[in-house]
């Protein structure tokens, strides 16, 4: 019972994030339309479009996370399985033409 209550709390919190994200995206779209109406420079319009795209992607990630939480709350067997953490191995490579200096 405690786990289900905790997950429903998590889903409610994600829902609040989704609502706030939708509100912020609506504001950003209004500002972008204002930039277009004001005949702003191309760089400003491009930056506004890129920011809006990034905001939409972030909202989509949050929506996907909410779907996963909802699936885990209804049936833990349906929850998405997370892969193990990827290992990072540094590769020490010398550049071509590299000559070690002797001090």
TAWO-V89100 format. One record per residue. N is the residue number from 1. RES is the residue in three letters. NEAR is the number of other C-alpha atoms within 12 Angstrom. D_LAST is the distance of its C-alpha to the last C-alpha in whole Angstrom. Layout:
n=<N:N>
res=<RES:RES>
near=<NEAR:NEAR>
d_last=<D_LAST:D_LAST>
This chain:
n=<1:2:3:4:5:6:7:8:9:10:11:12:13:14:15:16:17:18:19:20:21:22:23:24:25:26:27:28:29:30:31:32:33:34:35:36:37:38:39:40:41:42:43:44:45:46:47:48:49:50:51:52:53:54:55:56:57:58:59:60:61:62:63:64:65:66:67:68:69:70:71:72:73:74:75:76:77:78:79:80:81:82:83:84:85:86:87:88:89:90:91:92:93:94:95:96:97:98:99:100:101:102:103>
res=<UNK:UNK:UNK:UNK:UNK:UNK:UNK:UNK:UNK:UNK:UNK:UNK:UNK:UNK:UNK:UNK:UNK:UNK:UNK:UNK:UNK:UNK:UNK:UNK:UNK:UNK:UNK:UNK:UNK:UNK:UNK:UNK:UNK:UNK:UNK:UNK:UNK:UNK:UNK:UNK:UNK:UNK:UNK:UNK:UNK:UNK:UNK:UNK:UNK:UNK:UNK:UNK:UNK:UNK:UNK:UNK:UNK:UNK:UNK:UNK:UNK:UNK:UNK:UNK:UNK:UNK:UNK:UNK:UNK:UNK:UNK:UNK:UNK:UNK:UNK:UNK:UNK:UNK:UNK:UNK:UNK:UNK:UNK:UNK:UNK:UNK:UNK:UNK:UNK:UNK:UNK:UNK:UNK:UNK:UNK:UNK:UNK:UNK:UNK:UNK:UNK:UNK:UNK>
near=<8:9:15:18:13:16:24:21:18:22:27:17:19:26:23:18:22:26:17:17:25:23:17:20:26:17:17:25:23:17:22:25:19:16:21:20:12:13:13:17:13:13:13:19:23:16:19:26:23:17:20:26:18:17:25:23:17:20:26:20:18:25:24:19:23:28:23:25:30:26:21:23:25:18:15:16:11:14:17:18:12:8:7:6:6:7:7:6:6:6:6:6:8:9:8:7:7:8:8:9:5:4:3>
d_last=<69:66:64:66:66:63:62:65:63:60:62:64:60:59:62:62:58:60:62:60:58:61:62:58:58:62:60:57:60:62:59:58:62:62:58:60:63:62:60:56:54:52:49:51:53:51:49:52:53:49:50:53:52:49:52:55:52:51:55:55:53:55:58:56:55:59:60:58:59:63:63:61:64:67:66:63:63:62:59:56:54:50:48:45:42:40:36:33:30:27:26:22:22:19:20:21:18:15:12:9:6:4:0>
